[in-house]
Amino acid sequence: MDLSIMISELLKALPLTLAITFTAMVVGFALALIATTFRVRRIPVLSQLADLYVSYARSVPVVLQLFVAFYGLPVLMGAFGVEDFVSPTIAAMLGLSLYHGGYLSEVLRPAYLAVERGQHDAADSLGYSFRQKILRVVGPQAVHIALPGYGNSIIYLIHNIALVMYIGAADVMATAHLVMERDYNQYQFETYLVLAVIYSLLCLAAWLIVRFFEMRNARFGPDAGPAKATMMASV
């Protein structure tokens, strides 16, 4: 087997893997923000539903969540008279978005609660609305606290992308298995080694990006001091 041909075939499937990852990151982050808001503010009914969602996302194995999305969404759509158009790729994006959102909510909520109560009181004394308090005072400090956990959640998401092959999505893992079957499983070690390099590079890129934002947001860390963080946020 020509190694360059195998690598080129895997790289052709990489855009789909990146698309699933990016979609799950964006949609999952939005879901995490919504769930965290409901849970922090303890909005009746909505907070309980958010707790249930987070419990589902954290308790059910990711591969089962993918199966639920792949087989359950067509059933749900059929109940409303909508024709089934759910492809494996859409199901993969949906399942991983739900998983990532629930997992990430357990990163954002503790980060919000970790901000000292005095910071909330200071923002309230300045007459800030809840939105202004989050954007100017509490949010920047919570982001600094949450960034390491957020980086871990992205890495876990990249790891779990490999599971989408079980519902038929043609990511790099599924493509690798097709390549190995075509070559009668003669080059399994080489193929898996290339896959390991690809996933390692994706995780490294994610870590470097998160690390960049950690360093850039360092002024809101504990070394900056609560008063300084509040003063900077109120400028």
C-alpha positions as CSV (number, residue, x, y, z in Angstrom):
1,M,0.0,0.0,0.0
2,D,1.2,3.5,-0.9
3,L,1.2,5.4,2.4
4,S,0.7,8.7,0.6
5,I,-2.5,7.4,-1.1
6,M,-3.9,6.3,2.3
7,I,-3.1,9.6,3.9
8,S,-4.7,11.5,1.0
9,E,-7.9,9.4,1.4
10,L,-8.1,10.1,5.1
11,L,-7.5,13.8,4.5
12,K,-10.4,13.9,2.1
13,A,-12.7,12.9,4.9
14,L,-11.1,15.4,7.3
15,P,-13.4,18.4,6.3
16,L,-16.5,16.4,7.3
17,T,-14.9,15.6,10.6
18,L,-14.1,19.3,11.1
19,A,-17.6,20.3,10.1
20,I,-19.1,18.0,12.7
21,T,-16.7,19.2,15.3
22,F,-17.3,22.9,14.6
23,T,-21.1,22.5,14.5
24,A,-21.1,20.6,17.8
25,M,-18.9,23.2,19.4
26,V,-21.1,26.1,18.3
27,V,-24.5,24.5,18.9
28,G,-23.3,22.8,22.1
29,F,-22.0,26.1,23.5
30,A,-25.3,27.8,22.8
31,L,-27.2,25.0,24.6
32,A,-24.7,25.1,27.5
33,L,-25.3,28.9,27.9
34,I,-29.1,28.4,27.9
35,A,-29.0,25.5,30.3
36,T,-26.6,27.3,32.6
37,T,-28.7,30.4,32.7
38,F,-31.8,28.4,33.6
39,R,-29.9,26.5,36.3
40,V,-28.2,29.4,37.8
41,R,-31.3,31.6,38.0
42,R,-33.4,28.7,39.1
43,I,-36.3,29.5,36.8
44,P,-39.2,27.3,37.7
45,V,-39.8,24.3,35.4
46,L,-37.1,25.5,33.0
47,S,-34.4,24.9,35.5
48,Q,-35.6,21.4,36.2
49,L,-35.7,20.6,32.5
50,A,-32.2,22.0,32.2
51,D,-31.1,19.7,35.0
52,L,-32.7,16.7,33.3
53,Y,-31.0,17.6,30.0
54,V,-27.6,17.9,31.7
55,S,-28.1,14.6,33.5
56,Y,-29.0,12.9,30.3
57,A,-26.0,14.3,28.4
58,R,-23.5,13.3,31.2
59,S,-25.0,9.9,32.1
60,V,-25.8,8.3,28.8
61,P,-22.8,7.0,26.8
62,V,-22.1,9.2,23.7
63,V,-22.6,6.3,21.3
64,L,-26.1,5.8,22.7
65,Q,-26.8,9.5,22.3
66,L,-25.8,9.2,18.7
67,F,-28.2,6.2,18.2
68,V,-31.0,8.1,19.9
69,A,-30.4,11.1,17.5
70,F,-30.2,8.9,14.4
71,Y,-33.2,6.7,15.1
72,G,-35.3,8.9,17.4
73,L,-35.3,12.2,15.4
74,P,-37.1,10.6,12.3
75,V,-39.7,9.1,14.7
76,L,-40.2,12.5,16.3
77,M,-40.5,14.2,12.9
78,G,-42.8,11.6,11.6
79,A,-45.2,12.3,14.5
80,F,-45.6,15.8,13.2
81,G,-46.0,14.6,9.6
82,V,-42.6,15.7,8.5
83,E,-40.8,13.5,6.0
84,D,-37.6,11.8,7.2
85,F,-34.6,13.7,5.9
86,V,-32.1,13.0,8.7
87,S,-28.8,12.0,7.3
88,P,-26.0,10.3,9.4
89,T,-24.1,13.6,9.3
90,I,-27.0,15.6,10.7
91,A,-27.7,13.0,13.3
92,A,-24.0,13.1,14.3
93,M,-24.1,16.9,14.6
94,L,-27.3,16.8,16.7
95,G,-26.2,14.0,19.0
96,L,-22.7,15.5,19.7
97,S,-24.2,19.0,20.1
98,L,-26.5,17.7,22.8
99,Y,-23.7,15.8,24.5
100,H,-21.3,18.8,24.3
101,G,-23.9,21.2,25.6
102,G,-24.8,19.2,28.6
103,Y,-21.1,18.4,29.5
104,L,-20.1,22.1,29.0
105,S,-22.9,23.3,31.2
106,E,-21.2,21.6,34.1
107,V,-18.1,23.6,33.3
108,L,-19.8,27.0,33.0
109,R,-22.1,26.7,36.0
110,P,-19.3,26.1,38.6
111,A,-17.2,28.8,36.9
112,Y,-20.1,31.3,37.4
113,L,-20.6,30.3,41.0
114,A,-16.9,30.5,41.7
115,V,-16.9,34.3,41.1
116,E,-16.9,36.0,44.5
117,R,-20.2,37.3,45.8
118,G,-18.7,40.7,46.3
119,Q,-18.3,41.0,42.5
120,H,-22.0,40.5,42.1
121,D,-22.8,43.0,44.8
122,A,-20.4,45.5,43.2
123,A,-22.1,45.2,39.9
124,D,-25.5,45.6,41.5
125,S,-24.4,48.7,43.3
126,L,-23.4,50.2,40.0
127,G,-26.9,49.7,38.8
128,Y,-26.0,47.0,36.2
129,S,-28.7,44.9,34.7
130,F,-28.2,41.1,34.8
131,R,-27.0,41.2,31.2
132,Q,-24.6,44.1,31.9
133,K,-23.3,42.3,35.0
134,I,-22.6,39.1,33.1
135,L,-20.9,40.9,30.2
136,R,-18.8,43.5,32.2
137,V,-18.0,42.0,35.6
138,V,-18.9,38.4,36.3
139,G,-18.6,37.0,32.7
140,P,-14.9,37.8,32.1
141,Q,-13.9,36.3,35.4
142,A,-16.1,33.2,34.9
143,V,-14.6,32.8,31.5
144,H,-11.1,32.8,32.9
145,I,-12.1,30.1,35.5
146,A,-13.9,28.0,32.8
147,L,-11.3,28.0,30.1
148,P,-9.3,25.0,31.3
149,G,-12.4,22.9,31.7
150,Y,-13.7,24.2,28.3
151,G,-10.4,23.1,26.7
152,N,-10.9,19.6,28.2
153,S,-14.5,19.4,26.9
154,I,-13.3,20.3,23.3
155,I,-10.7,17.5,23.5
156,Y,-13.3,15.0,24.7
157,L,-15.6,16.1,21.9
158,I,-12.8,15.5,19.3
159,H,-12.3,12.0,20.8
160,N,-16.0,11.2,20.5
161,I,-16.1,12.3,16.9
162,A,-14.7,8.9,16.1
163,L,-18.0,7.3,17.3
164,V,-20.0,8.8,14.4
165,M,-18.9,6.0,12.2
166,Y,-21.4,3.7,14.0
167,I,-24.3,5.7,12.5
168,G,-22.8,5.8,9.1
169,A,-21.2,9.2,9.0
170,A,-18.1,9.2,6.7
171,D,-15.6,10.8,9.0
172,V,-11.9,9.9,9.0
173,M,-12.4,6.9,11.3
174,A,-15.1,5.4,9.0
175,T,-12.9,6.2,6.0
176,A,-9.9,4.4,7.6
177,H,-12.0,1.3,8.1
178,L,-13.1,1.3,4.5
179,V,-9.5,1.7,3.4
180,M,-8.4,-1.2,5.6
181,E,-11.2,-3.5,4.4
182,R,-10.3,-2.7,0.8
183,D,-6.7,-3.7,1.5
184,Y,-7.9,-6.9,3.3
185,N,-6.8,-5.5,6.7
186,Q,-3.1,-5.8,5.9
187,Y,-2.1,-2.3,7.0
188,Q,-4.0,-1.8,10.2
189,F,-1.1,-0.6,12.3
190,E,-0.1,2.0,9.7
191,T,-3.7,3.2,9.3
192,Y,-4.3,3.5,13.0
193,L,-1.0,5.3,13.4
194,V,-1.9,7.9,10.9
195,L,-5.3,8.3,12.6
196,A,-3.6,8.8,15.9
197,V,-1.5,11.6,14.4
198,I,-4.5,13.3,12.9
199,Y,-6.5,13.2,16.2
200,S,-3.4,14.3,18.1
201,L,-2.9,17.3,15.8
202,L,-6.6,18.3,16.2
203,C,-6.4,18.1,20.0
204,L,-3.1,20.0,19.9
205,A,-4.7,22.8,17.8
206,A,-7.6,23.0,20.2
207,W,-5.3,23.2,23.2
208,L,-3.2,25.9,21.7
209,I,-6.2,28.0,20.9
210,V,-7.6,27.7,24.4
211,R,-4.2,28.3,25.9
212,F,-4.0,31.6,23.9
213,F,-7.3,32.8,25.3
214,E,-6.2,31.8,28.8
215,M,-3.1,34.0,28.6
216,R,-5.1,36.8,27.0
217,N,-7.7,36.6,29.7
218,A,-5.2,36.4,32.5
219,R,-6.0,39.9,33.8
220,F,-9.3,38.6,35.1
221,G,-7.6,35.8,37.1
222,P,-7.2,35.6,40.9
223,D,-3.8,37.4,40.6
224,A,-5.6,40.5,39.3
225,G,-7.7,40.8,42.5
226,P,-11.4,41.3,42.7
227,A,-11.3,45.0,43.0
228,K,-9.1,45.4,39.9
229,A,-11.3,43.1,37.9
230,T,-14.4,45.0,38.8
231,M,-12.7,48.3,38.1
232,M,-11.5,47.1,34.7
233,A,-14.9,45.7,33.8
234,S,-16.6,49.0,34.7
235,V,-14.5,51.1,32.5
